[in-house]
Amino acid sequence: MRLGSHLTVSKGFDQAAKQAREIGANTFQFFTRNPRGGAARNIPSEEIVRWRALKEEYDIAPIVGHMPYTVNMAAPAERSFTFAKMVVADDLNRMNKVGVEFLVIHPGSHAGSGRDAGIKRIVECLEEAFMPFDGETNLLLETMAGAGSEIGTFDEIKEIFSALGHPDRLAVCLDTCHLTAEGYDFLRLEEVERLVAEIERTVGLDKVKVIHLNDSKFPPGSHKDRHERIGRGYLEKEGLLNFITHPAFSNLPMLLETPVDDYIEYGEEIALIKSWLD
C-alpha cells in the first residue's frame, strides 16, 4: 500500500524524504509553491541529485505536487487567468525536472460567470499551458465539494477531458472529504459502489491516479470542505475502511491532508490506518 501525507519541501526534497521515512510514509505530497501566494522556490540541481538518490533508497513513490489555491483556471478576470496559465506551465516544467509523477490542481471557480463559461476558461487554460507540455508529469484535476461557484464534479471534468481530446497525462485526484461533502455516504458500502459506477460513467476508473484520504467534519451533502483527523470525523473507521479496501481504490497512492499541528502526527495516523488493515 502506498500511504503518506502532505509534507513541506521548504527545506529541500531530500529533507522531506527523511521526514516521510520518519513517519512511516512511502509516498508524500507537497505544495509546489506558496499555497496562498505564488512565489516559487528555486530548486538547485544538487538538491535534485540528493533527492533522487534518497527517493530510490527509501522507496518513496509516487510524489505528488499540489498547486497553490490562488491558481484559478476558470477565472473570468484576465489578470487571474493569465496568472493561472503561467503557474500551470511553469510548475509542470519545474516538477518534471524533479521527477514528480503527479501534479494536482483544483479546476477552479467561475466566480459568478457561470458553469459553462468557467469550463470554457479551464479548457482554454489547459490548451495553452498543458497541451504543449511533453514531459512525464501527469496533471490531475481534483474533484471538489460542490461549494458555491466551484467547478469539479465528475460530469464537469468529463466535459473538460472531452473538449481536450482525452489527453493521456490529464487525469483525476479524488478526496474522501470532498466526496462526502458532495453527497456520498461511505458508511454504507453501497455508496462506494455508487461512486465507482459514477466514475465509470464519466471519466473512467483508469483516470483516477491519486487519493486524498481525509475524514470529514460534516456529514454527506454539506458541500463544506472541512477535513478532520482520521477516524475522528463523520467517516470514522468504518467509512474510511469501506473506501480504502475497495478494489477500485486499494492500489492507488493515498495521501493524508488532515489538520495536524506537526508532521509527526501524520505518523500516528499512518500507523492507525495500518493497524486497521492488519
Secondary structure, 3 states (H helix, E strand, C coil): CCEEEECCCCCCHHHHHHHHHHCCCCCEEEECCCCCCCCCCCCCHHHHHHHHHHHHHHCCCCEEEECCCCCCCCCCCHHHHHHHHHHHHHHHHHHHHHCCCEEEECCEECCCCCHHHHHHHHHHHHHHHCCCCCCCCEEEEECCCCCCCEECCHHHHHHHHHHCCCCCCEEEEEEHHHHHHHCCCCCCHHHHHHHHHHHHHCCCHHHEEEEEECEECCCCCCCCCCEECCCCCCCHHHHHHHHHCCCCCCCCCEEECCCCCCCHHHHHHHHHHHHHHC
